[in-house]
Amino acid sequence: MRKVIGGFAAGVVAVMAVLAAAEDRKPADPVKPPEEVWLEGEVIDLTSYLKDGSCGKDHWKMAKAHIKAGTPAALRTFDGKLYVITPYNNEGFEPLQRGGEQVRMKAMVYERDGVKCAVAKDVKKLPPDYKPGDDGGDRGHNGGGGGGAKMGGK
């Protein structure tokens, strides 16, 4: 009888633990549909930036080397947003060649659970002295010059 009661008690404890764990989990954020946007900012190596804030002119050589070695890359927009640069199929590899540079890129942006990734479609290097909002001649898009401006007509 002791074995039966002990087994029953262990089963109750196990079920309660599973239910408590299930209750603690929050449901995943709903998936947002991808958006085609223009983004402007600096291509950074994500690990150095998250670790100690490394970016900018003093870090561009290291960013290039880190990204070439396989460190994840991100675009840090001029308004401080981060987009993980994610090549997909045959698209989106060009920003990985531009570590430490300021760029303007047209990209498909995907977001899930608060993480944003960008698959680049078109990338242009910006001049080193570029400031957000500068026309810089050929903007090539319909939208503002800061973080991410939605494409016209989408």
C-alpha positions in Angstrom: 0.0 0.0 0.0 2.9 2.3 0.8 4.3 1.8 -2.7 0.9 2.7 -4.3 0.5 5.9 -2.2 4.2 6.8 -2.8 3.8 6.3 -6.6 0.5 8.3 -6.6 2.1 11.1 -4.7 5.1 11.2 -7.0 2.7 11.3 -10.0 0.8 14.2 -8.5 4.0 16.1 -7.9 5.2 15.4 -11.5 1.8 16.6 -13.0 1.9 19.7 -10.9 5.5 20.5 -12.0 4.5 20.1 -15.7 1.4 22.3 -15.2 3.4 25.0 -13.4 6.0 25.0 -16.2 3.4 25.2 -18.9 1.7 28.1 -17.0 5.0 30.0 -16.8 5.5 29.9 -20.6 4.2 32.9 -22.4 2.8 32.4 -25.9 5.0 33.5 -28.8 4.4 36.9 -30.3 2.3 36.8 -33.4 4.4 36.8 -36.6 4.4 40.1 -38.4 4.3 40.0 -42.2 7.5 40.9 -43.9 8.0 44.5 -44.9 10.1 46.0 -47.7 11.9 49.0 -46.3 14.9 51.3 -46.8 17.3 51.3 -43.9 20.3 53.5 -43.2 23.0 52.9 -40.7 26.3 51.1 -40.0 27.0 47.5 -40.6 28.4 46.2 -37.3 29.6 42.9 -35.9 26.8 42.1 -33.5 28.8 40.3 -30.9 31.3 43.2 -30.2 28.4 45.7 -30.2 26.3 43.7 -27.7 29.4 42.9 -25.6 30.9 46.3 -25.2 29.3 48.8 -27.6 32.1 48.6 -30.2 31.1 50.4 -33.5 32.1 53.5 -35.5 35.2 54.5 -37.3 37.5 53.2 -34.6 36.1 49.7 -34.9 35.5 49.3 -38.7 38.7 47.2 -39.3 37.7 44.8 -36.5 34.1 44.6 -37.7 35.2 43.7 -41.2 37.5 40.9 -39.8 35.0 39.6 -37.3 32.2 39.4 -39.9 34.5 37.8 -42.5 35.4 35.2 -39.8 31.7 34.4 -39.2 30.5 36.7 -36.4 26.9 37.7 -37.0 26.4 41.1 -38.6 23.7 43.7 -37.9 22.7 47.0 -39.2 22.6 49.7 -36.5 20.3 52.4 -37.9 21.0 56.0 -37.2 18.0 56.1 -34.8 19.5 53.2 -32.8 17.5 50.2 -34.0 19.3 46.8 -34.7 18.5 44.5 -37.6 20.3 41.2 -37.8 21.6 40.9 -41.4 20.4 37.5 -42.7 21.3 36.4 -46.2 18.6 34.0 -47.6 19.0 31.8 -50.6 21.0 33.9 -53.0 20.0 37.3 -51.6 21.5 39.5 -48.9 25.2 38.8 -48.9 26.4 42.3 -49.9 26.1 43.9 -46.5 28.5 41.2 -45.1 31.2 42.7 -47.3 30.6 46.2 -45.8 31.5 45.7 -42.1 32.0 49.0 -40.4 30.6 51.0 -43.3 27.6 53.3 -43.4 25.1 52.0 -45.9 21.6 52.5 -47.3 19.9 49.3 -48.1 16.5 48.2 -49.4 15.6 45.0 -47.5 12.8 42.7 -46.6 12.5 42.9 -42.8 11.1 39.9 -40.8 10.3 40.1 -37.1 9.4 37.4 -34.6 9.5 37.5 -30.8 11.1 41.0 -30.9 14.0 40.1 -33.1 14.2 41.9 -36.5 16.3 40.6 -39.4 16.9 42.2 -42.8 17.5 40.4 -46.1 19.2 43.0 -48.3 18.0 43.5 -51.9 20.0 46.6 -52.7 23.0 48.2 -50.9 24.7 51.5 -51.4 27.7 52.7 -49.4 27.1 56.1 -47.8 29.9 58.8 -47.6 31.8 58.7 -44.3 30.6 62.1 -43.4 26.9 61.3 -44.2 24.3 62.5 -41.7 20.8 61.2 -41.6 18.5 63.4 -43.6 21.3 64.4 -46.1 20.1 64.0 -49.6 23.4 62.8 -50.8 22.1 63.1 -54.4 20.6 59.8 -55.4 18.4 58.7 -52.6 16.8 56.1 -54.7 13.8 55.6 -52.5 10.5 57.1 -51.2 11.0 57.6 -47.5 12.9 59.3 -44.7 16.5 59.0 -44.0 16.9 57.6 -40.5 15.9 54.2 -39.4 13.5 52.4 -41.6 11.2 54.1 -44.0 8.5 52.0 -45.6 8.6 51.8 -49.4 6.1 53.9 -51.2 3.3 51.8 -52.8 3.6 48.9 -50.3 
